[in-house]
Amino acid sequence: MSWLGPEEWQAVALSLKVAFWAVALSLPFGLLTAHALARWEFPGKQILNGIVHLPLILPPVVTGYLLLLTFGTQGPIGGALQTIGITFAFRWTGAALAAAVMAFPLMVRAMRLSIEAVDPKLEQAAATLGASRLWVFLTITLPMILPGILAGAILAFAKAMGEFGATITFVSNIPGQTQTLPSAVYAFLQVPGGEDSAMRLVIVSVIIAMSALLLSEMIAQRIAKRVAGT
Amino acid sequence: MTLSVSIAHSMENFTLNAGFTAPPGLTVLFGRSGSGKTTLINAVSGLLTPQSGRIAVGEHVLFDSSQGINLPPHRRRLGYIFQEGRLFPHLTVRQNLSYGRWFAPKSAPRESLDKVIEMLGVGSLLSRRPAQLSGGEKQRVAIGRALLAAPRMILADEPLAALDEPRKAEILPYFERLRDEVEIPILYVSHSATEVARLATTIVVLDDGHTTHQGSAAEVLGDPEISPAGVRSIGAFLTASVAVHHDDGLTELDAGGTPLFLPRIPQAPGDTVRIRIAAHDVILARRKPEGLSALNTLMGTINAVRPGSGPGAIVSLDTPAGRVLARITRRSAAALELAPGVPCYAVVKTVSIAPRNISGPAVSS
């Protein structure tokens, strides 16, 4: 993509990296949370549900500020992590954390719906055939919820690519460090003559979003076909 | 191996307090809907934990509330055939069949995949998925899947209830083969008198959460005191051997020395068959009837007369062929002065013995 300037290319690459890690690392937690909300009964279930959905309803700036308070170098968790060498503040890792938190509710919702659609009677049947809970999950539940996991992951990826408010509040807008694609578009629009760069990034943004969507549709259809057995 | 169950479980407006033993063979858990059959079989499978009691297969204790033993379903090794099949939709028939084999201990005695595929006639379906199967085919695969998990025992919860009559007729013989060819005890939940008569070696009657009777199929079905599924389904069943096939489309059976005629059946002379004679198809007479169109007359002695709550009564008659039940009106019972010890004739129309009431060795066509 030679028509992208080095700074623009940097922003695109950073965004892809941030979104990839945000989704990859939150996937297991998302699946666990979705499973807990769909299948388990425990005290405080509604509170967990509320916390998971909080980033969806709070202004992103507020979420970003709360992240800064907890995961900043002065924050309770951020400070502790810094002593073992993990820093979030003003690093791309912080951008990934912000993107993961913001995308989490979307991921969990999609997965939860697909888990709820699996008939527990099939899982019971697998148990009577000798499968332990882990094997039931791996051989019955997981294959059947694969479309939901995929949908959740793609949705989360798209959300992570586009995350702006929480990211810029938490880790600022440092080129090469935390300047993701939306932050770069914003930055280019602030300087005279930056419109061309902004437009190129907008085009890239649309292409990435559309391809992600098409890819997920394609895979989901293929999996759904296999699961439905037709 | 024998299954012994003794459990108590209370739910909102239902109390289960049941005890029975299921010896090798096919034990039918018989009772009307709501009598607790499914609760009981789920407790055996481990899908439901009863509040107290003990469940054991042979020496393997599956549940014992006094010792705090409660094996999870996957460690009980009971093959469960569900009413709705419950095949895994994302797996092929072959993968469904082999699913349980994977988890069975290597040392467990197991049926060979080829034998089961042949026995259930599913060889042509192996690469299909459940969505491409008919109801009857699904249930055959479900039987195979349970059997191939190398279970200590097979559980079946009304496995034919979701099928229409032709499909039921298609599946019944497979359960007969399972009973006769596989040495695994089977616990079979049903409220169908036909299924009971054809399949049961032992019957456990469940009524409102309590096991009220247990015994061999002949004992329980021949006892008018027990009407587990209502008077319409009362009937005795007789064991007889095929004597000769006549040219006019009839088969003559020898039932304890008495000839019985019924529409032609496929079994060969010498084969043993069980036939069910519904109580409402039997007419009683005090004198030997003459000039009747009915071909089957059994002489016997009345064993019991049980008046029902309505106008009917159930009379049980001991004949050389076995115990026969007749459902007649109380008015007739009084007019004929029927009482225990009175000799009597039972008349059965040949055509009332339907093919679905006959079971015998599988016939290869």
Boltz contact constraints between the chains, C-beta under 6 A:
constraints:
  - contact:
      token1: [A, 121]
      token2: [B, 86]
      max_distance: 6.0
  - contact:
      token1: [A, 122]
      token2: [B, 86]
      max_distance: 6.0
  - contact:
      token1: [A, 124]
      token2: [B, 47]
      max_distance: 6.0
  - contact:
      token1: [A, 125]
      token2: [B, 86]
      max_distance: 6.0
  - contact:
      token1: [A, 127]
      token2: [B, 73]
      max_distance: 6.0
  - contact:
      token1: [A, 127]
      token2: [B, 74]
      max_distance: 6.0
  - contact:
      token1: [A, 128]
      token2: [B, 45]
      max_distance: 6.0
  - contact:
      token1: [A, 128]
      token2: [B, 73]
      max_distance: 6.0
  - contact:
      token1: [A, 128]
      token2: [B, 80]
      max_distance: 6.0
  - contact:
      token1: [A, 129]
      token2: [B, 99]
      max_distance: 6.0
  - contact:
      token1: [A, 129]
      token2: [B, 100]
      max_distance: 6.0
  - contact:
      token1: [A, 129]
      token2: [B, 149]
      max_distance: 6.0
  - contact:
      token1: [A, 130]
      token2: [B, 74]
      max_distance: 6.0
  - contact:
      token1: [A, 130]
      token2: [B, 100]
      max_distance: 6.0
  - contact:
      token1: [A, 130]
      token2: [B, 103]
      max_distance: 6.0
  - contact:
      token1: [A, 130]
      token2: [B, 149]
      max_distance: 6.0
  - contact:
      token1: [A, 131]
      token2: [B, 74]
      max_distance: 6.0
  - contact:
      token1: [A, 131]
      token2: [B, 103]
      max_distance: 6.0
  - contact:
      token1: [A, 132]
      token2: [B, 74]
      max_distance: 6.0
  - contact:
      token1: [A, 143]
      token2: [B, 90]
      max_distance: 6.0
  - contact:
      token1: [A, 144]
      token2: [B, 90]
      max_distance: 6.0
  - contact:
      token1: [A, 227]
      token2: [B, 90]
      max_distance: 6.0
  - contact:
      token1: [A, 229]
      token2: [B, 89]
      max_distance: 6.0
  - contact:
      token1: [A, 229]
      token2: [B, 129]
      max_distance: 6.0
  - contact:
      token1: [A, 229]
      token2: [B, 130]
      max_distance: 6.0
  - contact:
      token1: [A, 229]
      token2: [B, 131]
      max_distance: 6.0
  - contact:
      token1: [A, 230]
      token2: [B, 131]
      max_distance: 6.0
